[in-house]
Amino acid sequence: MRLTRYHVVMDFFRHVSPLSRPVQLRLPFGNGDDRDMKSWAPAILSLFVLGMGLFTAVATAVIVYRTYSPVIFWDQWEYVDEALQSHGWPSLPQLWAQTGDSRLVVGRLASFADLRFFGGRNVSLLIELYLVPVCIALVLIWMIRRSGQLRGAALATAAGFIAFCALSPVQIDDFTWAFQVEFVFAGLAAVTSFAGAIRHSSRVAAGDRRWISGPLALSLCAAFLAECSHAHGLLVWPILVV
């Protein structure tokens, strides 16, 4: 008789990840019948993946802390110049001004807030740069748990993998260049928009026929913030339409 604790697992992790499949040991007994006995290997391996994801998050935080510099450089000087011209806080036309191929409203607000309230030392921007990927990981884990119905070892494996991808120090530029907050926030807005749309869809499937709901309103607002963060945030809209 096969015993299983992980009875609901997404097909992807069931077929791709060996960590979500229990390891079976077949032990002979005196009557000649074979019985399956589950080992603790799946739980141990899943905790290992989760631990590596958390270790990656901590290692990246340490790198950000050790490489911190209050020096303003590159695009930030443009914000300093605009702040001087507008006596400390930008006007609406300055916030909405075209910058290259996009309008970086969210990034401008964050940069001006750092100049105005935190002395322009990049502390608030670097904290935001780290917290945004953390929020992205949390939203993705919530989506997988709710929509994919993952539990146990499979959920731990997915959480560790997502934490590693979202906070990997390979993308160190996004964690150390303070003005990059305008780029990483677009990803958080996109993920939040998709999560709200999926939640609204599940409510409709459950019989709620209201044309608008809290999750759908959140999805639309997040999609708007995505395009206000960077040009590629516009891709959220055609995906929502589909």
TIZA-52502 format. One line per 4 residues: their letters; for each residue x, y, z of N, C-alpha, C. Coordinates in pm, whole numbers. Layout:
<sites>
A = X:Y:Z:X:Y:Z:X:Y:Z  ...
</sites>
This chain:
<sites>
MRLT = 87:-119:0:0:0:0:89:122:0  60:218:-85:142:339:-96:83:448:-6  169:505:77:129:614:165:183:744:107  102:849:105:149:977:51:94:1091:134
RYHV = 179:1187:164:138:1307:236:114:1421:140  165:1412:20:157:1522:-75:60:1483:-187  -71:1488:-158:-170:1433:-249:-212:1532:-357  -181:1659:-338:-217:1758:-440:-91:1834:-478
VMDF = -37:1810:-596:88:1872:-642:70:1914:-787  115:2033:-820:105:2078:-960:182:1984:-1051  130:1971:-1175:192:1881:-1272:336:1917:-1299  365:2045:-1300:504:2085:-1332:602:2030:-1230
FRHV = 574:2052:-1104:666:2005:-1001:657:1853:-984  544:1794:-1023:533:1649:-1012:621:1579:-1115  630:1637:-1236:702:1571:-1342:845:1622:-1357  868:1749:-1321:1000:1808:-1343:1089:1797:-1221
SPLS = 1033:1827:-1104:1115:1831:-983:1111:1698:-911  1223:1634:-895:1225:1508:-819:1203:1531:-671  1213:1659:-627:1200:1688:-485:1056:1674:-438  960:1683:-532:821:1673:-493:767:1531:-497
RPVQ = 851:1436:-533:807:1297:-538:869:1219:-424  790:1147:-348:845:1073:-237:934:958:-283  1037:935:-207:1127:823:-234:1073:701:-161  1053:593:-233:992:474:-177:1098:367:-148
LRLP = 1086:306:-34:1170:192:1:1079:70:15  1111:-34:-56:1030:-155:-52:1100:-257:38  1032:-293:147:1090:-383:245:1014:-515:244  1083:-624:234:1016:-756:238:976:-792:380
FGNG = 864:-855:393:818:-901:523:804:-1053:520  783:-1107:637:785:-1252:650:680:-1323:566  563:-1257:543:458:-1323:466:480:-1311:316  590:-1248:272:620:-1240:131:564:-1116:64
DDRD = 478:-1038:135:422:-919:75:521:-804:86  518:-718:-17:602:-598:-16:519:-480:30  578:-398:115:511:-277:161:602:-157:135  539:-49:88:615:74:60:627:157:187
MKSW = 745:202:209:770:289:324:836:416:276  775:529:303:827:656:257:944:698:346  1050:746:283:1164:799:357:1146:948:379  1235:1005:454:1231:1149:481:1308:1228:377
APAI = 1354:1163:272:1435:1232:171:1363:1350:107  1235:1339:66:1170:1455:3:1167:1578:93  1134:1558:220:1128:1672:313:1266:1733:333  1367:1648:346:1503:1698:367:1552:1777:246
LSLF = 1530:1722:125:1574:1790:5:1498:1921:-16  1368:1921:14:1289:2044:1:1337:2151:98  1366:2112:219:1418:2207:317:1555:2259:274  1633:2173:208:1763:2216:158:1747:2325:51
VLGM = 1653:2304:-43:1628:2404:-146:1577:2533:-84  1485:2522:12:1435:2640:80:1546:2713:155  1631:2635:220:1744:2696:292:1840:2769:199  1864:2712:80:1951:2779:-16:1889:2909:-65
GLFT = 1757:2910:-82:1690:3034:-122:1701:3141:-16  1681:3102:111:1694:3199:220:1839:3244:237  1933:3152:219:2075:3189:227:2110:3290:118  2055:3272:-2:2078:3366:-111:2025:3504:-75
AVAT = 1905:3508:-15:1847:3637:25:1933:3708:128  1983:3633:226:2069:3692:329:2202:3737:270  2260:3655:183:2389:3690:121:2376:3818:39  2268:3833:-35:2247:3955:-114:2231:4076:-23
AVIV = 2158:4060:88:2142:4171:183:2277:4213:240  2363:4116:269:2497:4149:321:2579:4223:216  2569:4180:90:2643:4248:-18:2596:4392:-31  2464:4413:-28:2410:4549:-38:2460:4635:78
YRTY = 2463:4579:196:2508:4654:314:2657:4690:304  2737:4596:261:2882:4619:256:2923:4709:142  2847:4711:35:2884:4793:-80:2810:4926:-83  2740:4959:24:2662:5082:27:2751:5205:8
SPVI = 2701:5297:-74:2770:5424:-95:2666:5535:-104  2686:5645:-30:2592:5756:-36:2616:5849:-155  2714:5818:-237:2750:5906:-348:2642:5902:-456  2599:6020:-499:2502:6031:-608:2577:6022:-740
FWDQ = 2526:5943:-832:2596:5928:-960:2496:5901:-1071  2543:5920:-1194:2470:5894:-1317:2335:5967:-1319  2227:5892:-1344:2096:5955:-1366:2047:6036:-1246  2100:6010:-1127:2051:6080:-1009:2082:6230:-1014
WEYV = 2187:6268:-1084:2219:6410:-1094:2111:6487:-1167  2042:6420:-1257:1930:6485:-1325:1820:6520:-1226  1795:6430:-1131:1693:6457:-1030:1736:6571:-939  1864:6577:-907:1915:6687:-824:1894:6820:-895
DEAL = 1924:6823:-1024:1907:6946:-1101:1760:6987:-1107  1671:6891:-1125:1529:6923:-1129:1479:6970:-993  1531:6909:-886:1491:6952:-751:1535:7095:-724  1653:7133:-772:1701:7270:-754:1614:7368:-832
QSHG = 1573:7329:-950:1492:7417:-1033:1349:7434:-979  1301:7332:-912:1163:7335:-863:1154:7360:-713  1266:7405:-653:1270:7439:-510:1239:7319:-420  1292:7205:-453:1285:7090:-363:1190:6980:-401
WPSL = 1085:7013:-476:987:6909:-511:940:6932:-654  936:6829:-737:905:6847:-879:758:6878:-903  733:6944:-1012:596:6969:-1054:543:6846:-1128  413:6846:-1154:353:6734:-1226:411:6719:-1367
PQLW = 432:6828:-1442:496:6812:-1573:635:6752:-1565  711:6785:-1457:843:6726:-1443:834:6576:-1414  738:6536:-1331:722:6394:-1301:681:6316:-1425  597:6376:-1509:542:6307:-1625:627:6326:-1750
AQTG = 741:6390:-1736:825:6419:-1852:879:6290:-1913  893:6293:-2045:948:6178:-2116:1098:6167:-2088  1142:6048:-2053:1283:6021:-2027:1327:5905:-2115  1398:5937:-2222:1437:5832:-2314:1315:5772:-2381
DSRL = 1287:5643:-2351:1175:5575:-2415:1059:5553:-2319  1059:5621:-2205:953:5593:-2109:934:5710:-2015  829:5700:-1934:802:5796:-1827:823:5725:-1694  921:5769:-1619:962:5700:-1496:902:5770:-1374
VVGR = 769:5773:-1367:702:5846:-1260:736:5788:-1123  723:5657:-1109:749:5593:-979:894:5612:-937  987:5592:-1029:1128:5610:-996:1160:5753:-958  1100:5850:-1027:1123:5990:-994:1070:6022:-855
LASF = 952:5973:-824:896:5998:-690:987:5941:-582  1036:5820:-602:1125:5758:-503:1255:5836:-489  1311:5883:-601:1437:5956:-595:1419:6092:-530  1312:6163:-563:1287:6292:-501:1257:6278:-352
ADLR = 1187:6170:-315:1161:6146:-173:1291:6122:-97  1385:6050:-160:1514:6027:-95:1590:6158:-78  1581:6246:-177:1649:6376:-167:1584:6465:-62  1453:6462:-57:1380:6555:30:1377:6510:175
FFGG = 1352:6382:198:1327:6335:334:1443:6256:396  1536:6206:314:1643:6121:366:1782:6174:332  1789:6301:295:1919:6365:274:1991:6322:147  1924:6251:58:1988:6211:-67:2106:6117:-49
RNVS = 2099:6031:51:2210:5939:80:2184:5797:30  2080:5778:-48:2050:5651:-113:2001:5542:-18  1985:5572:110:1946:5469:206:1806:5416:174  1711:5507:157:1573:5464:130:1564:5391:-3
LLIE = 1640:5436:-104:1634:5373:-235:1690:5231:-231  1799:5210:-158:1856:5076:-150:1765:4982:-71  1700:5033:32:1604:4950:106:1490:4909:14  1441:5004:-66:1334:4974:-161:1381:4874:-267
LYLV = 1506:4889:-312:1559:4797:-412:1561:4654:-362  1582:4637:-233:1586:4501:-176:1445:4451:-145  1358:4540:-95:1225:4496:-56:1137:4463:-176  1159:4530:-290:1077:4502:-408:1092:4357:-454
PVCI = 1214:4303:-473:1225:4161:-508:1169:4068:-401  1181:4107:-273:1121:4026:-167:969:4018:-185  908:4132:-215:763:4134:-238:726:4054:-362  809:4061:-466:783:3981:-587:782:3833:-552
ALVL = 881:3790:-473:887:3648:-433:765:3609:-351  723:3694:-259:608:3662:-175:480:3650:-257  462:3741:-354:342:3735:-438:342:3608:-522  458:3572:-579:466:3451:-660:439:3326:-576
IWMI = 494:3322:-455:470:3207:-367:322:3198:-332  259:3312:-306:116:3312:-276:37:3261:-396  73:3306:-517:2:3261:-636:15:3111:-656  136:3059:-636:159:2915:-654:83:2835:-549
RRSG = 82:2884:-427:13:2811:-320:-138:2812:-342  -191:2928:-387:-336:2937:-400:-386:2876:-529  -321:2908:-641:-368:2859:-770:-315:2720:-802  -190:2691:-761:-133:2561:-789:-162:2457:-685
QLRG = -219:2500:-570:-254:2408:-463:-134:2328:-415  -18:2393:-407:100:2323:-357:98:2319:-205  147:2211:-152:158:2195:-7:286:2120:25  327:2124:147:437:2043:194:567:2065:122
AALA = 631:1954:83:763:1959:23:762:2033:-110  655:2019:-188:649:2088:-317:646:2238:-298  570:2287:-199:563:2431:-174:697:2483:-124  763:2408:-36:894:2449:13:996:2456:-101
TAAG = 990:2359:-191:1081:2359:-306:1057:2481:-395  929:2508:-425:896:2624:-508:937:2754:-441  914:2765:-310:950:2888:-238:1100:2912:-241  1178:2806:-220:1323:2822:-224:1372:2860:-361
FIAF = 1314:2801:-466:1354:2833:-603:1320:2977:-637  1200:3023:-599:1159:3160:-628:1246:3260:-551  1275:3231:-425:1360:3321:-347:1499:3333:-409  1551:3222:-458:1683:3225:-523:1679:3311:-649
CALS = 1577:3295:-732:1568:3370:-857:1547:3518:-831  1460:3552:-736:1426:3692:-712:1539:3769:-645  1620:3702:-564:1722:3771:-485:1863:3724:-516  1882:3663:-630:2015:3617:-667:2111:3736:-685
PVQI = 2230:3730:-629:2327:3840:-644:2381:3855:-785  2343:3766:-877:2385:3782:-1016:2337:3916:-1071  2219:3958:-1029:2162:4087:-1071:2205:4198:-974  2332:4201:-941:2380:4290:-836:2362:4437:-874
DDFT = 2360:4469:-1003:2339:4609:-1043:2207:4663:-990  2105:4577:-990:1973:4620:-943:1969:4639:-792  2068:4587:-722:2069:4599:-576:2164:4707:-526  2252:4756:-609:2353:4852:-562:2344:4989:-629
WAFQ = 2280:4997:-747:2263:5126:-812:2127:5182:-769  2130:5285:-687:2009:5329:-618:1897:5369:-713  1930:5429:-827:1825:5476:-917:1756:5361:-991  1802:5237:-975:1741:5123:-1044:1603:5088:-990
VEFV = 1560:5154:-884:1429:5123:-826:1319:5142:-929  1337:5235:-1021:1235:5258:-1124:1220:5140:-1219  1323:5058:-1231:1317:4942:-1319:1260:4819:-1249  1304:4794:-1127:1260:4673:-1057:1114:4684:-1013
FAGL = 1066:4806:-989:928:4820:-944:829:4777:-1051  868:4791:-1178:779:4748:-1287:747:4599:-1275  845:4518:-1235:822:4375:-1218:724:4346:-1107  736:4418:-994:643:4399:-883:501:4438:-925
AAVT = 488:4550:-996:356:4593:-1040:294:4490:-1135  375:4433:-1225:325:4335:-1319:278:4208:-1247  359:4158:-1156:322:4036:-1083:195:4059:-1000  185:4176:-936:66:4208:-857:-58:4217:-945
SFAG = -40:4275:-1064:-152:4286:-1157:-202:4147:-1199  -111:4058:-1231:-151:3922:-1270:-216:3848:-1154  -163:3868:-1034:-222:3801:-917:-364:3848:-894  -389:3980:-907:-525:4030:-891:-619:3977:-997
AIRH = -572:3968:-1122:-656:3915:-1229:-690:3768:-1206  -592:3690:-1161:-617:3548:-1135:-716:3531:-1020  -701:3614:-917:-793:3607:-804:-935:3643:-847  -949:3747:-928:-1082:3784:-979:-1140:3672:-1064
SSRV = -1058:3610:-1147:-1104:3501:-1232:-1154:3384:-1149  -1083:3354:-1040:-1127:3243:-954:-1260:3273:-887  -1282:3400:-853:-1411:3438:-794:-1524:3421:-895  -1497:3462:-1020:-1599:3447:-1124:-1630:3299:-1145
AAGD = -1526:3216:-1147:-1547:3072:-1165:-1626:3011:-1050  -1615:3073:-931:-1688:3022:-816:-1832:3072:-810  -1872:3154:-908:-2011:3198:-914:-2034:3344:-886  -1929:3420:-852:-1942:3563:-828:-1942:3635:-963
RRWI = -2056:3688:-1005:-2072:3745:-1139:-2057:3897:-1140  -2006:3957:-1034:-1986:4102:-1035:-1879:4139:-1136  -1903:4246:-1212:-1809:4285:-1318:-1685:4350:-1262  -1691:4398:-1137:-1575:4461:-1075:-1561:4404:-934
SGPL = -1438:4393:-888:-1411:4344:-753:-1282:4408:-703  -1254:4389:-577:-1130:4444:-520:-1005:4393:-591  -993:4261:-613:-875:4210:-684:-862:4265:-826  -976:4282:-897:-968:4335:-1033:-927:4482:-1032
ALSL = -979:4559:-937:-937:4699:-925:-788:4709:-893  -740:4620:-804:-598:4617:-773:-517:4582:-898  -566:4488:-978:-497:4447:-1099:-483:4564:-1197  -589:4641:-1216:-585:4753:-1309:-493:4864:-1259
CAAF = -498:4893:-1128:-410:4996:-1071:-263:4954:-1083  -235:4827:-1056:-98:4779:-1067:-48:4784:-1211  -136:4755:-1307:-97:4763:-1447:-61:4906:-1486  -136:5002:-1434:-105:5142:-1460:28:5181:-1398
LAEC = 55:5134:-1275:183:5164:-1211:300:5098:-1284  276:4984:-1346:382:4917:-1421:428:5003:-1538  334:5062:-1610:373:5145:-1723:429:5280:-1677  398:5321:-1555:455:5444:-1500:593:5419:-1440
SHAH = 639:5295:-1438:770:5262:-1384:873:5247:-1495  831:5184:-1604:924:5168:-1717:843:5128:-1840  903:5146:-1958:830:5125:-2083:781:4982:-2097  860:4883:-2052:817:4745:-2071:697:4709:-1984
GLLV = 659:4798:-1890:538:4774:-1813:413:4778:-1897  421:4836:-2018:306:4838:-2109:265:4697:-2152  359:4602:-2143:327:4464:-2185:222:4400:-2093  199:4457:-1976:100:4401:-1885:-39:4408:-1946
WPIL = -69:4516:-2016:-205:4536:-2068:-247:4431:-2170  -170:4402:-2273:-215:4296:-2366:-228:4160:-2300  -145:4132:-2200:-158:4004:-2130:-288:4001:-2052  -325:4112:-1986:-452:4118:-1913:-570:4104:-2007
VV = -561:4164:-2126:-670:4153:-2222:-691:4009:-2265  -581:3938:-2289:-591:3797:-2328:-651:3715:-2215
</sites>
